Amino acid sequence: MKIAYFTDTYAPEVNGVTNTLARLKCYLERKGIQYVFFAPNYNSEDAEYPYISTDIKRVHRFPGIKVSISPGSCLAFPKARVIHGLCDEFTPDLVHVTTEFGIGYKGLKYAVSRELPLVMSYHTDFCKYLKYFALSPLETAAEMYLKWFHGFSHKTLVPSRYTLERLCEKKYKNLGIWTRGIDTGKFNAKFRSLEVRSRLGVGDRFAFLYVGRLSPEKGLHMLLHSIGEINILFPGKAVFVFTGDGPYTENIRQAGFDNVIMTGFKRDEDLSEIYASCDCFAFPSGTETFGNTALEAMASGLPVAGIGSGGVTDFLEHGHNALLSADGDQEEFTQNLITIMESEALRRTLSKNGLKTALSRDWDEIFDALLEDYAAVIEENAATARKCAS
């Protein structure tokens, strides 16, 4: 099986999609499956990700433009003839389009032009995001475009039951689930470190942690509200660590809280240590199609306070492995944070059950199922072609 992947987001950009694709790439190499990725070139000065258009690891990079509402992103619009030439040389059995923009669109056009089996991913609910950037008037047009785009796929894979049900309501066709796993070796309570707590400036205070994109759609205004309330009720007792970056960064700084620690983006062991060295994961986002960071926190031994909406509901259960509040309910979210902070017994229960949840999500099993979906789509496409030929 030979697979061509088209994505508008890839390393060194950090998000749930890029993390998943990095794990998938390693899996494909271990399995000896031929693949090629078409992705943006971020012009990174990081030696780990040098400036290249095509590398020996079968990742073709294309220059693009930065996006103001997402400074870490890069939109590329490669020429069709270049894409077609590279793909024809590779001769894929299947095309997997993971995003709906410049490179993803070129992947769609290539698959259709060559009548190839086409799988798509629906990772991000862009329409739900629009209101957070004062772009609500564009919602109808965006909904129409996304439904048109995914209408070409032989299979559209979503990360959670919640997302599948939402797209079913919108009359999307050929839906399936490609869920997410967790590396419990990388995210693990063993990385907890008093030295890291000291270096961050946490000390003996209770450390709430948020990891992810710092952006309005993540519900961070709710977390800022909670910080204010907790500081009044428990002065000097808590600290709030934000790991990530994005357009909401300045809003957090301007809030003026002296017990907020902003680390920027972290990777690898630095990220593992920050997770394990905090005391509670505060996740106010109700817009997730899955919610990878909540699963990473659970694997790291943290109790989770989250929102009972979106893809996280596939694996977060109120009172079992998390405390969940209604989307937008600032007071309930704040109270859940306080309840977790005040009860060591509750933290132990949520952490124990959260770890069981994380251990049940093995990446290899998830990718094995993905390959089964690929094989089924290839066979269905071949059967359709035989029927048409006869």
C-alpha angles and dihedrals in degrees: 000000000000118000131192115202124200118194137164092203127052142140132336084038108086121222140108094278095051092046091052093048091049090054091045092052091054090048093051091051092050090049093048092238116155115237144157129201126210108201144150123278108230095193086234119185089204106116089220090063107035123187107274138144096203125013134191090253092070098255114133112203127201128194117245147160132278120247118226097213090049109032094183093056130089126199115208128189107193121190115264093230090057092049092046092049094050093044095046089053091051094043099207122205090209139014121219115195111194100180137033105229138078102324094030090053091052089052090052092050092048094050092048093046092053095037090236127161106270127204121182134191125219102204105153134043095220093170091060089050096056097080091058090061097043090254100118093126087068094057097095093049091046092050090051093049095048093048090048091048096050091043088081095058124101086209130012111199121205127189100232145026089243091059093044092053091048092052091045088057088054090052098249112165136220096023128174138162126255101178128191134253137200135230102229090187092061096039106046140135089240088081092065108126135182087202090059091048089051093047091051091048095245098124113165095334122115107264120216113192134203119185123184145055112340097226137130095251090063092072093243092151085071092054091049088053089051092051090055093049095045092048090056095046098038108025113194093001103099141044129194121217120198115194113186140044140243146118094309093060095097092049089058092048093047091054084077101217112159093204096061118106118195115195102174119221116338130190141191117350093356089060093043091053094049092052095048095042096059127077108223136016112229110199114170097170119122095174101074122126086199117342108226095182093060089056090048089053092051091051087051091057099256126140111233132225107192147146123279093227137080131022095326088075087074090074109009115085120186113245093005108068101348145015110243131195132191116274108269096011101129096178095051091047091050092048091052090054090050093047091053092046093051100045120065090178091056091048090054092050095047092045094049093049092042091055090051088053092050093048090055092062108078116180095213093056090049093050091045087058090048091056089050088055090050092051092048092050091048091050093046090050091049091049091051090050091050091049092050091047092053 
